[in-house]
Amino acid sequence: MTAGAVGSPAAHAWWWLALTGTIVPGAPLARLAVSRTEPRSGLKLALQVVASGVASAVGLALLGGLAYATGLVKLYEPPHLSPTDVVGVWQDGRGGTLELTADGRATARRLSDTDHGHCEGTGKWSLGNSGTYSQELRLAGACGMTWSIGGTSERPTLYYYFGDPDSEPRYTLLRGSER
């Protein structure tokens, strides 16, 4: 949410309200179920708790499906950029820049590199697809690496992960005029 890659803050607020409204009532219902059961009816209590959990999960799925069907929530799709869309200077906000020219040349200055600290040099760039919806920028030369394209069409980003993508340390570049 803080990176702005998965939707607007309003969409996150609606999801939070939906989750809270679906999950929080489960606690009082479980308490009510416990108070109405006899100590020797453990199977009945277990069935009530499982039924409440299943009902909550189904309700949440229905709310999510309804939100998606009405257009309140949309699936994230990264932007698909043309070569002219990526031409320019991309910055990391800490002095690192990547300049991409229309003739396919790339110049990197002080880009973070997990292996060497900083990467500098010149090379060539090209766009490619890494999946059905994903697009990537490939650099060949002194700073040869592959950058994923994310963000939105209005504010695209170039990024790559340090190590495991699930651990979230991500190095991101924004177009120079957008920093």
BAGU-420517 format. One line per 3 residues: number of its first residue (from 1); their letters; for each residue y, z, x of N, C-alpha, C, O. Coordinates in Angstrom, 1 decimal, padded with zeros to 4 digits. Each point is the difference from the previous one (the first is absolute). Layout:
REM residues N
NUM> A> Y,Z,X,Y,Z,X,Y,Z,X,Y,Z,X | ... .
REM end
This chain:
REM residues 179
1> MTA> -001.2,000.0,000.8,001.2,000.0,-000.8,001.3,000.0,000.9,000.9,-000.7,-000.3 | -000.9,001.5,001.3,001.2,000.1,000.9,000.2,-001.3,000.7,001.2,-000.3,000.3 | -002.2,-000.5,000.0,000.2,-001.3,000.6,000.4,-001.1,-000.9,000.4,-001.1,000.4 .
4> GAV> -000.5,001.4,-001.7,000.4,-001.0,-001.0,-001.0,-001.1,-000.1,000.4,-001.1,-000.6 | -001.6,001.3,001.0,-000.9,-001.1,000.0,-000.9,-000.1,-001.2,-000.7,-001.0,-000.2 | 000.7,002.0,-000.7,-000.9,000.0,-001.1,000.6,000.0,-001.3,-000.7,000.1,-001.0 .
7> GSP> 002.0,-000.1,000.9,000.7,000.0,-001.3,001.2,000.8,000.0,000.4,000.6,001.0 | 000.3,-000.7,-002.1,001.3,000.7,-000.1,-000.2,001.5,-000.2,-001.1,000.4,-000.5 | 002.1,000.4,000.8,-000.1,001.4,-000.3,-000.2,000.3,-001.5,-000.7,001.0,-000.3 .
10> AAH> 001.2,-001.8,-000.6,-000.2,000.2,-001.4,-001.5,-000.1,-000.3,-000.5,000.7,-000.8 | -000.2,-001.7,001.4,-001.4,-000.2,-000.3,-000.8,001.2,000.5,-000.9,000.5,-000.7 | 001.3,000.1,001.9,-000.7,001.2,000.5,000.3,001.2,-001.0,-000.9,000.8,-000.2 .
13> AWW> 002.1,-000.7,-000.3,000.3,001.1,-000.9,-000.9,-000.1,-001.3,-000.5,001.0,-000.5 | 000.4,-002.2,000.0,-000.9,-000.2,-001.2,-001.4,000.3,000.3,-000.7,000.7,-000.8 | 000.2,-001.1,002.0,-001.4,000.3,000.3,-000.1,001.6,000.2,-001.1,000.5,-000.5 .
16> WLA> 002.0,000.1,001.1,000.0,001.5,000.1,-000.1,000.6,-001.4,-000.8,001.0,-000.2 | 001.7,-001.4,-000.7,-000.1,000.6,-001.3,-001.3,-000.3,-000.7,-000.5,000.9,-000.7 | 000.0,-002.1,000.8,-001.3,-000.3,-000.6,-001.1,000.9,000.5,-000.9,000.5,-000.7 .
19> LTG> 000.8,-000.4,002.1,-001.0,000.8,000.6,000.1,001.5,-000.4,-001.0,000.6,-000.4 | 002.2,-000.1,000.4,000.3,001.4,-000.4,-000.4,000.2,-001.4,-000.7,001.0,-000.3 | 001.1,-001.9,-000.6,-000.3,000.1,-001.4,-001.4,-000.1,-000.3,-000.5,000.5,-001.1 .
22> TIV> -000.3,-001.1,001.9,-001.4,-000.2,-000.2,-000.8,001.1,000.6,-001.0,000.5,-000.6 | 001.3,-000.1,001.8,-000.8,001.0,000.8,000.3,001.4,-000.4,-000.9,000.9,-000.1 | 002.2,-000.5,000.0,000.4,001.4,-000.2,-000.6,000.6,-001.2,-000.4,001.2,000.0 .
25> PGA> 000.3,-001.9,-001.2,-000.6,000.6,-001.2,-001.4,000.4,000.2,-000.6,000.8,-000.7 | -000.1,-001.3,001.8,-001.4,000.3,000.2,-000.2,001.5,000.3,-001.0,000.6,-000.3 | 001.9,000.0,001.0,-000.1,001.4,000.4,000.0,000.9,-001.2,-000.9,000.9,-000.1 .
28> PLA> 001.9,-001.0,-000.8,-000.1,000.9,-001.2,-001.2,-000.3,-000.9,-000.6,000.9,-000.6 | 000.2,-002.2,000.6,-001.2,-000.3,-000.8,-001.3,000.6,000.6,-000.8,000.5,-000.7 | 000.7,-000.5,002.0,-001.1,000.7,000.7,000.1,001.5,-000.3,-001.1,000.6,-000.2 .
31> RLA> 002.2,000.0,000.3,000.2,001.4,-000.3,-000.4,000.3,-001.4,-000.7,001.0,-000.2 | 001.1,-001.8,-000.7,-000.4,000.2,-001.4,-001.5,-000.1,-000.2,-000.6,000.7,-000.7 | 000.0,-001.7,001.4,-001.5,-000.2,-000.1,-000.7,001.2,000.6,-001.0,000.4,-000.6 .
34> VSR> 001.5,000.2,001.6,-000.6,001.2,000.6,000.1,001.2,-000.9,-001.0,000.7,-000.1 | 002.1,-000.6,-000.5,000.2,001.2,-000.9,-000.8,-000.1,-001.3,-000.3,001.1,-000.6 | -000.1,-002.3,000.2,-000.8,-000.1,-001.2,-001.5,-000.1,000.2,-000.7,-000.1,-000.9 .
37> TEP> 000.3,000.2,002.2,-001.4,-000.1,000.2,-000.6,001.4,000.3,000.7,000.9,000.4 | -002.0,-000.8,-000.7,-000.7,001.2,000.3,-000.4,000.0,001.5,-000.2,-001.1,000.5 | 000.0,002.2,000.1,-000.4,000.0,001.4,-001.3,-000.7,000.3,-000.2,-000.5,001.1 .
40> RSG> -000.7,000.5,-002.1,-001.3,-000.6,000.2,-000.1,-001.5,-000.3,-001.1,-000.6,000.1 | 002.2,000.0,-000.4,000.0,-001.5,-000.4,000.6,-000.8,001.2,001.0,-000.7,-000.3 | -001.5,000.8,001.5,000.6,-000.7,001.1,-000.2,-001.6,-000.2,000.9,-000.7,000.5 .
43> LKL> -001.9,000.3,-001.1,-000.2,-001.4,-000.2,001.0,-000.6,-000.9,000.5,-001.1,000.2 | -000.2,001.8,-001.2,001.0,-000.4,-001.0,001.4,-000.1,000.7,000.7,-000.9,-000.3 | -000.4,001.9,001.1,001.3,000.0,000.7,000.1,-001.2,000.9,001.0,-000.7,000.1 .
46> ALQ> -002.1,000.5,000.7,000.0,-001.2,000.9,000.2,-001.3,-000.7,000.7,-000.8,000.4 | -001.4,000.7,-001.6,000.2,-001.3,-000.7,001.4,-000.1,-000.6,000.5,-001.1,000.0 | 000.1,002.2,-000.4,001.4,-000.1,-000.4,001.0,-000.4,001.1,000.9,-000.7,-000.2 .
49> VVA> -001.1,001.3,001.4,000.8,-000.3,001.1,-000.2,-001.5,000.4,001.0,-000.7,000.3 | -002.2,000.2,-000.3,-000.2,-001.4,000.4,000.6,-000.9,-001.1,000.6,-001.0,000.4 | -000.8,001.4,-001.6,000.6,-000.9,-001.1,001.5,000.0,000.1,000.6,-001.0,-000.2 .
52> SGV> 000.0,002.1,000.5,001.5,000.1,000.1,000.4,-000.9,001.2,001.0,-000.7,-000.1 | -001.7,000.8,001.2,000.3,-000.8,001.2,-000.1,-001.5,-000.3,000.8,-000.8,000.4 | -001.9,000.4,-001.1,-000.2,-001.4,-000.3,001.1,-000.5,-001.0,000.5,-001.1,000.2 .
55> ASA> -000.2,002.0,-001.2,001.1,-000.4,-000.9,001.3,-000.2,000.7,000.8,-000.9,-000.3 | -000.5,001.8,001.3,001.3,-000.1,000.7,000.0,-001.3,000.9,001.0,-000.7,000.0 | -002.1,000.4,000.6,-000.1,-001.2,000.8,000.1,-001.3,-000.8,000.7,-000.9,000.3 .
58> VGL> -001.3,000.9,-001.5,000.1,-001.1,-000.9,001.5,-000.2,-000.5,000.5,-001.1,-000.1 | 000.1,002.3,-000.2,001.4,-000.1,-000.5,000.9,-000.5,001.1,000.9,-000.8,-000.3 | -001.1,001.2,001.5,000.8,-000.4,001.1,-000.2,-001.5,000.2,001.0,-000.8,000.3 .
61> ALL> -002.2,000.3,-000.3,-000.3,-001.4,000.1,000.7,-000.8,-001.1,000.6,-001.1,000.2 | -000.7,001.6,-001.4,000.7,-000.7,-001.1,001.5,000.0,000.1,000.6,-001.1,-000.2 | 000.0,002.2,000.7,001.5,000.0,000.2,000.3,-001.0,001.1,001.0,-000.7,-000.1 .
64> GGL> -001.7,000.7,001.2,000.2,-000.9,001.1,-000.1,-001.5,-000.5,000.8,-000.8,000.4 | -001.8,000.5,-001.1,-000.2,-001.3,-000.5,001.1,-000.4,-001.0,000.5,-001.2,000.1 | -000.1,002.1,-000.9,001.1,-000.3,-000.9,001.3,-000.2,000.8,000.8,-000.9,-000.4 .
67> AYA> -000.5,001.7,001.4,001.2,-000.2,000.8,000.0,-001.3,000.7,001.0,-000.7,000.1 | -002.2,000.3,000.4,-000.1,-001.3,000.7,000.1,-001.2,-001.0,000.7,-001.0,000.2 | -001.3,001.1,-001.4,000.0,-001.0,-001.0,001.4,-000.2,-000.6,000.4,-001.2,-000.3 .
70> TGL> 000.4,002.2,000.2,001.4,-000.1,-000.5,001.0,-000.4,001.0,001.1,-000.3,-000.3 | -001.5,000.2,001.6,000.9,-000.4,001.1,000.8,001.2,000.6,000.8,-000.3,000.8 | -001.1,001.5,-001.3,000.7,001.1,000.6,-000.3,000.2,001.5,000.8,000.4,000.8 .
73> VKL> -002.1,-000.6,-000.5,-000.5,000.1,001.4,-000.6,-001.4,000.3,-000.7,-000.6,-000.7 | 001.1,000.1,001.9,-000.5,-001.2,000.5,-000.8,000.2,001.3,000.4,000.9,000.8 | -001.4,-001.7,-000.6,-000.7,000.0,001.3,000.9,-000.5,001.1,000.7,-000.9,-000.2 .
76> YEP> -000.8,001.6,001.4,000.8,-000.5,001.1,-000.6,-001.3,000.6,-001.2,-000.1,000.2 | 002.1,-000.8,000.0,-000.4,-001.2,000.8,001.0,-000.2,001.1,001.2,-000.1,-000.3 | -001.6,000.0,001.5,000.9,-000.2,001.1,000.7,-001.4,-000.2,-000.6,-000.9,-000.6 .
79> PHL> 001.8,000.8,001.2,000.7,-001.3,-000.1,-000.7,-001.1,000.8,-000.7,000.3,001.0 | 000.8,-001.5,-001.5,-000.5,-001.1,000.8,001.2,-000.8,000.5,000.8,-000.6,-000.7 | -000.7,000.7,002.1,001.2,-000.5,000.6,-000.2,-001.4,000.6,-001.1,-000.3,000.5 .
82> SPT> 002.1,-000.5,-000.5,000.0,-001.3,000.6,000.4,000.2,001.5,000.6,001.0,000.3 | -000.8,-002.0,000.5,000.5,000.1,001.4,001.5,000.3,000.1,000.5,000.7,000.9 | 000.3,-001.3,-001.8,001.5,000.2,000.0,000.3,001.4,-000.4,001.1,000.5,000.4 .
85> DVV> -002.0,000.1,-001.2,000.3,001.4,-000.4,-000.1,001.0,001.1,000.6,001.1,000.0 | -001.5,-001.4,001.0,-000.2,001.0,001.1,000.9,-000.3,001.2,000.1,000.9,000.9 | 000.6,-002.0,-000.8,000.9,-000.3,001.1,001.2,001.0,000.0,000.6,000.3,-001.1 .
88> GVW> -000.3,000.2,002.2,001.1,001.0,000.2,-000.4,001.1,000.9,-001.1,000.0,000.7 | 001.9,001.1,-000.7,-000.3,001.1,000.8,-000.5,001.2,-000.9,000.6,000.3,-001.0 | -001.7,000.2,001.4,-000.7,001.2,-000.6,000.2,001.2,000.8,-000.2,-000.1,001.3 .
91> QDG> 000.5,001.2,-001.9,000.3,001.2,000.8,-000.8,001.2,-000.4,-000.4,000.1,-001.2 | 000.1,000.8,002.1,-000.7,001.2,-000.3,000.9,001.2,-000.3,-000.5,001.1,-000.4 | 001.8,-001.2,000.6,000.9,001.1,-000.2,000.1,001.0,001.2,000.8,000.9,-000.1 .
94> RGG> -001.5,-001.2,001.2,000.0,000.8,001.2,000.3,-000.8,001.2,-000.4,000.4,001.1 | 001.0,-001.6,-001.3,000.3,-000.8,001.2,-001.0,-001.2,000.2,000.3,-000.8,000.8 | -001.4,000.8,-001.5,-001.0,-001.1,000.2,000.4,-001.1,-000.9,000.3,000.2,-001.2 .
97> TLE> -000.4,-001.4,001.7,000.2,-001.2,-000.8,-001.0,-001.1,000.3,-000.6,-000.1,001.0 | 000.4,-000.7,-002.0,-000.8,-001.2,000.1,000.8,-001.2,-000.6,000.3,000.0,-001.2 | 000.0,-000.9,002.1,000.7,-001.2,-000.5,-000.9,-001.2,-000.2,-000.7,-000.3,001.0 .
100> LTA> 000.7,-000.2,-002.2,-000.8,-001.2,-000.3,000.9,-001.2,-000.2,000.9,000.1,-000.9 | -001.2,-001.2,001.6,000.9,-001.2,-000.2,-000.8,-001.0,-000.8,-001.2,000.0,-000.1 | 002.0,-001.0,-000.4,-000.6,-001.0,-000.9,-000.9,-000.9,000.7,-000.9,-000.7,-000.6 .
103> DGR> 001.0,000.6,002.0,-000.9,-000.9,000.7,-001.3,000.7,000.5,-000.7,-000.5,000.8 | 000.5,001.7,-001.4,-001.3,000.7,000.3,000.0,001.0,001.2,-001.0,000.5,000.4 | 002.2,-000.3,000.2,000.1,000.9,001.1,000.2,001.4,-000.4,000.7,000.2,-001.0 .
106> ATA> -001.2,000.8,001.7,000.2,001.4,-000.3,000.4,000.7,001.3,-000.5,-000.2,001.1 | 001.5,001.1,-001.3,000.5,000.8,001.1,-000.1,001.5,-000.4,000.7,000.4,-001.0 | -001.5,000.4,001.7,-000.1,001.4,-000.3,000.8,000.8,001.0,-000.1,-000.2,001.2 .
109> RRL> 000.8,001.2,-001.7,000.7,001.0,000.9,-000.3,001.4,-000.5,000.4,000.4,-001.1 | -001.0,000.4,002.0,-000.2,001.4,-000.2,-000.8,000.3,-001.3,000.3,001.0,-000.7 | -001.3,-001.8,000.4,-000.8,000.3,-001.2,-001.0,001.0,000.4,-000.6,000.0,001.1 .
112> SDT> 000.3,000.9,-002.0,-001.0,001.1,000.3,-001.4,-000.7,000.1,-000.4,-000.8,-000.8 | -000.4,001.3,001.8,-001.3,-000.5,000.2,-000.9,001.2,000.3,000.3,000.8,000.9 | -001.3,-000.6,-001.6,-000.9,001.2,000.1,-000.6,000.0,001.4,-000.3,001.1,000.5 .
115> DHG> 000.0,-002.2,000.2,-000.6,000.0,001.2,000.9,000.2,001.2,-000.4,000.6,001.0 | 001.6,-001.1,-001.1,000.9,-000.1,001.2,001.4,000.7,-000.2,000.8,000.0,000.9 | -000.6,000.6,-002.0,001.3,000.6,-000.3,001.0,-001.0,-000.6,000.3,000.2,-001.2 .
118> HCE> 000.1,-001.2,001.9,000.9,-001.0,-000.6,-000.5,-001.4,000.4,-000.6,-000.2,001.1 | 000.9,-000.8,-001.9,-000.4,-001.3,000.2,001.2,-000.9,000.1,000.9,000.1,-000.9 | -000.8,-000.9,001.9,001.2,-001.0,000.1,-000.6,-001.3,000.5,-000.9,000.0,000.8 .
121> GTG> 001.5,-001.0,-001.2,-000.4,-001.3,000.5,000.3,-001.1,-001.0,000.5,000.2,-001.1 | -001.0,-001.4,001.4,000.2,-001.2,-000.8,-001.4,-000.6,-000.4,-000.9,000.3,000.7 | 000.9,-001.1,-001.7,-001.2,-000.6,-000.4,000.2,-000.9,-001.2,001.2,-000.5,-000.3 .
124> KWS> -002.2,000.3,-000.5,000.1,-000.9,-001.2,-000.5,000.8,-001.2,-000.7,001.0,000.1 | 001.2,-001.4,-001.2,-000.4,000.7,-001.3,-000.5,-001.1,-001.0,000.3,-001.1,000.1 | -001.2,001.6,-001.0,-000.5,-000.8,-001.1,-000.4,000.8,-001.2,-000.3,001.2,000.2 .
127> LGN> 000.4,-001.7,-001.3,-000.4,000.7,-001.3,-001.4,-000.4,-000.3,-000.5,-001.1,000.2 | -000.3,002.1,-000.8,-001.3,-000.3,-000.4,-000.3,000.9,-001.2,000.7,000.9,-000.3 | -001.8,-001.2,-000.4,-000.5,000.9,-001.1,-001.2,000.8,000.5,-000.9,-000.5,000.7 .
130> SGT> 000.9,001.8,-001.1,-001.1,000.9,000.4,-000.8,000.4,-001.2,-000.9,000.8,000.1 | 001.1,-001.4,-001.2,-000.7,000.2,-001.2,000.6,-000.7,-001.2,000.8,-000.9,000.2 | -001.3,001.2,-001.4,000.5,-000.8,-001.1,001.5,000.2,-000.2,000.7,-001.0,-000.3 .
133> YSQ> -000.2,002.2,000.4,001.4,000.2,-000.2,000.8,000.4,001.3,001.2,000.0,000.0 | -002.0,000.3,001.0,000.7,000.6,001.2,000.4,-001.2,001.0,-000.6,-001.0,000.0 | 001.7,001.3,000.7,000.5,-001.0,000.9,000.3,000.8,001.3,000.3,001.2,000.0 .
136> ELR> -000.4,-001.9,001.1,000.3,000.7,001.3,000.7,-000.9,000.9,000.0,-001.3,-000.1 | 000.7,001.9,001.1,000.8,-000.7,001.0,-000.8,000.2,001.3,-000.2,001.2,000.4 | -000.1,-002.3,000.3,-000.8,000.1,001.2,001.0,-000.3,001.2,000.6,-001.0,000.0 .
139> LAG> -000.6,001.9,001.0,000.7,-000.2,001.2,-000.9,-000.3,001.1,-001.0,000.7,000.2 | 001.3,-001.8,000.6,-000.8,-000.3,001.2,000.9,000.0,001.1,001.2,-000.5,000.0 | -001.6,001.1,001.1,000.9,000.1,001.2,-000.1,001.4,000.5,-001.0,000.7,-000.1 .
142> ACG> 002.1,-000.3,000.7,000.1,001.3,000.7,-000.2,001.2,-001.0,-000.6,001.0,000.4 | 001.0,-001.1,-001.6,-000.2,001.0,-001.0,-001.0,-000.5,-001.1,000.3,000.2,-001.2 | -001.4,-000.8,001.6,-000.9,-000.6,-001.0,-000.6,001.1,-000.9,-000.7,000.8,000.5 .
145> MTW> 000.9,-000.9,-001.7,-000.5,000.9,-001.0,000.1,-000.7,-001.4,000.7,-001.0,-000.2 | -001.3,001.6,-000.8,000.1,-000.4,-001.4,000.8,001.0,-000.8,-000.4,001.2,000.0 | 001.4,-001.7,-000.7,000.8,000.9,-000.9,-000.4,-000.3,-001.4,-000.1,-001.2,-000.4 .
148> SIG> 000.0,002.2,-000.5,-000.2,-000.3,-001.4,001.4,-000.1,-000.6,000.9,000.6,000.4 | -000.9,-001.3,-001.5,001.3,-000.2,-000.8,-000.1,000.8,-001.2,-001.0,-000.1,-000.8 | 002.0,001.0,000.6,000.0,000.8,-001.2,001.4,000.1,-000.6,000.8,-000.9,000.2 .
151> GTS> -000.6,002.0,-000.9,001.3,000.2,-000.7,000.1,-000.8,-001.2,-001.0,-000.1,-000.8 | 002.2,-000.4,000.5,000.2,-000.8,-001.2,000.6,-001.4,000.4,000.4,-000.1,001.2 | -000.3,-000.8,-002.2,000.7,-001.3,000.4,001.4,000.2,000.4,000.5,-000.7,000.8 .
154> ERP> 000.2,001.7,-001.4,001.4,000.3,000.3,000.1,000.7,001.3,001.0,-000.1,000.7 | -002.0,000.9,-000.3,000.1,000.8,001.2,-001.4,000.0,000.7,-000.7,001.0,000.0 | 000.4,-002.1,000.6,-001.3,-000.1,000.7,000.0,000.9,001.2,001.0,000.3,000.6 .
157> TLY> -002.2,000.1,-000.2,-000.2,000.7,001.3,-001.2,-000.6,000.8,-000.8,-000.7,-000.6 | 000.9,000.9,001.9,-001.1,-000.3,000.9,-000.5,001.3,000.5,000.8,000.9,000.4 | -002.1,-000.7,-000.4,-000.6,001.3,000.4,-001.4,-000.1,000.6,-000.7,-001.0,-000.2 .
160> YYF> 000.3,002.0,001.0,-001.3,000.1,000.4,-000.3,001.5,000.1,000.9,000.8,000.2 | -002.2,-000.4,-000.3,-000.4,001.4,000.1,-000.4,000.4,001.4,-000.5,-000.8,000.7 | 000.9,002.0,-000.4,-000.5,000.6,001.3,-001.4,000.6,-000.3,-000.1,001.0,-000.8 .
163> GDP> -000.9,-001.5,001.3,-001.3,000.5,-000.2,-000.6,-000.3,-001.4,000.1,-001.1,-000.5 | -000.6,002.2,-000.2,-000.6,-000.1,-001.3,001.1,-000.3,-001.1,000.9,000.8,-000.1 | -001.1,-001.8,-000.7,001.0,-000.3,-001.1,000.0,001.1,-001.0,001.1,000.2,-000.7 .
166> DSE> -002.1,000.6,000.6,000.0,001.1,-001.0,000.8,001.2,000.4,000.3,000.8,-000.8 | 000.0,-000.8,002.1,000.7,001.2,000.6,001.5,-000.2,-000.2,000.8,001.0,000.3 | -000.3,-002.1,-000.6,001.4,-000.3,-000.4,001.0,-000.1,001.1,001.2,-000.4,-000.3 .
169> PRY> -001.4,000.6,001.6,001.1,-000.3,001.0,000.1,-001.5,000.0,-000.8,-000.7,000.5 | 002.0,000.3,-000.9,000.2,-001.5,-000.2,001.3,-000.3,000.7,001.0,000.7,-000.1 | -001.0,-001.8,000.9,001.2,-000.4,000.7,000.6,-001.2,-000.9,-000.7,-001.0,-000.2 .
172> TLL> 002.0,001.1,-000.2,000.5,-000.9,-001.0,001.3,-000.6,000.6,000.8,000.7,000.6 | -000.6,-002.0,-000.9,001.2,-000.7,000.4,000.6,-000.5,-001.3,-000.7,-000.5,-000.9 | 002.0,000.6,000.8,000.8,-000.6,-001.1,000.9,-001.1,000.5,000.4,000.1,001.2 .
175> RGS> 000.0,-001.0,-002.0,000.9,-001.1,000.5,001.3,000.7,000.4,000.4,001.0,-000.7 | 000.2,-001.4,001.8,001.2,000.6,000.6,001.1,000.4,-001.0,000.6,001.1,000.2 | -000.3,-001.9,-001.2,001.1,000.2,-000.9,-000.4,001.1,-001.0,000.9,000.4,-000.8 .
178> ER> -002.2,000.0,000.7,-000.4,000.9,-001.0,-000.2,001.4,000.5,-000.3,000.9,-000.8 | 000.5,-000.7,002.1,-000.1,001.4,000.6,001.2,000.8,-000.4,000.0,001.2,000.4 .
REM end
